[in-house]
Amino acid sequence: MTLTLSPAQQQFLKLNDLIDPVRIAKLVEDQQKKQLSSDDKAYYENLINEFIALVKLPNTAHLAMQVLPAFKITVPVLLDGMAYRALADKEPKSCLFACYMIDQSLLQRDLNPLFNVILELGTPELWVELVKKVNNAPADAIVAKVYASDKAVQDYWEEHIL
């Protein structure tokens, strides 16, 4: 029996193999000291390119979410790529992750499309996380959705938010 990997799985494994946590930690230190070598810059650019190749493939938001924290440096193109893939896949958990990462990075981005996916396709657990972890989350829209839902959803919301 031959195991066949999808292009997304192949790209994820390739990227995972390229990620060297020790080198990235040193790279972050060197970058903060403004002493990044040209080899390190090339290595990091290659990682970014491989990440972008991953998020260009459909249904990879959950994979991108797994590897993004390994990069350690906030790079707008990585966060934008993550947000793009989460939106394209209509993956609420990945949209929440993208919202959180963008919010923490202080990049100025319109998060409304991500919020809409979370609101429409997400679970009450994701709504609670969104309100607790992301600045300017659409609390009014979430509250309206919660109170248009059944009693169990309302009870969950009240237990975790109020």
Secondary structure, 3 states (H helix, E strand, C coil): CCCCCCHHHHHHHHHHHHCCHHHHHHHHHHHHCCCCCHHHHHHHHHHHHHHHHHHCCCCCHHHHHHHHHHHCCCCHHHHHHHHHHHHHHCCHHHHHHHHHHHHHHCCCCCCHHHHHHHHHHCCHHHHHHHHHHCCCCCHHHHHHHHHCCCHHHHHHHHHHHC
